Amino acid sequence: MRAVVLSGSGGPEKLLVEERPDPEVGPGEVRVAVSASGVNFAELLARKGLYPDAPKTPCVLGYEFAGVVESVGPGVDGIATGDRVFGPTMFGGQAELVSARADDVFPVPDRFSFEQAAALPVNYCTAIAALVEMGGLRAGQRVLIHAAAGGVGTAATQIARDIGAEIFGTASPGKHDAIREQGVRHAIDYRSQDFAEVVRELTSGEGVDVIIDAQGPTSFRKDYSILRPGGRLIMFGVSEIQGSRGPLSLNTLGALVRMPLATVPWWKSLNMISENKGVFGLNLLDWWKEEGLGRLAGRLNEYLAAGKFDPVISKSFSFDQAPEAHRYIESRQNIGKVLLTP
């Protein structure tokens, strides 16, 4: 099979298309002929050597896929060859074939293309974990979604809209119309505005109930300051550590130094009791390792069965264009999900 192989740490040129052995199909597994696979920010960090959970290079990245079942392993019921399915995978998704646990794959809704289905597992499970499981977002509450035009951002906006929350979202000005269309009521230009000051002004100093942020320590500190009593901050990434093109840029080193002091240092625990705020950390891969994605995927499938949510697709690239896909995300051009197709 052909696969996108990360040959080593470095720039996008480290992504090469190579022939690799077809994956085996074990008991309780299915093998899927991939039609589309997602590209996530974690893979950009993995390429730069900044993602500790990434497999040792050379390796095949890719957390999610959609395609047609090609083979079914022993002990699998309810799934047959030819079925249209999507699901998560602990890397290996950016290949023509992928083997996955049968319990982790789900039928592609009839109204979805393979590209839309491949955009579901990581973005929507992350957003559900952050807003619903951890954030406990309720109708009428205020939520701030950073990077509201990204893959997780658009998914989170759709979920918050369905809940009935008042949505604040940060994005560059050229993306404001797009995030408003998804449901953002208050679009904030993170480049020219101080988002914390804007939120204080728009809420008459009250702040917001839930914030989800994958940026890093600089914004985490501001986030914490604009939580109202009972507010929850969910940190699910550190895109700030990417810095510039080099993995050990000054931006990267500065972000890493600031991380221990970004939210709640150990000596501030007593103050938290009187501040009435909460801080959560979210890593979807570790969640999956700990208990599986069943709880999150179950909620996602309830939403899909009710005809809710339409994944926003920014652009699809062929396997051979994988380096361009990474450059596209790094330049922050995308509105929604970026995908690879064989």
ABEGO torsion letter per residue (X at the ends): XBBBBBAEBEBAAABBBBBBBBBBBBBGBBBBBBABBBBBAAAAAAAAGABAABBBOBBBBEABBBEBBABBBBGBBGBBBGBBBBEBBBEGABBABBBBBAAABBBBBAABBAAAAAAAAAAAAAAAAAAAAAAGBBBGBBBBBBGAABAAAAAAAAAAAAAGBBBBBBBBAAAAAAAAAAGBABBBBAAABBAAAAAAAAAGGAEBABBBBAAEAAAAAAAAAABBBGBBBBBAEBAAAAEBABAABAAAAAAAAAAAAABBBAAAAAAAAAAGBBBBBBBAAAAAAAAEAAAAAAAAAAAAAAGBEBBBBABBBBAAAAAAAAAAAAAGABBEBBBBBX
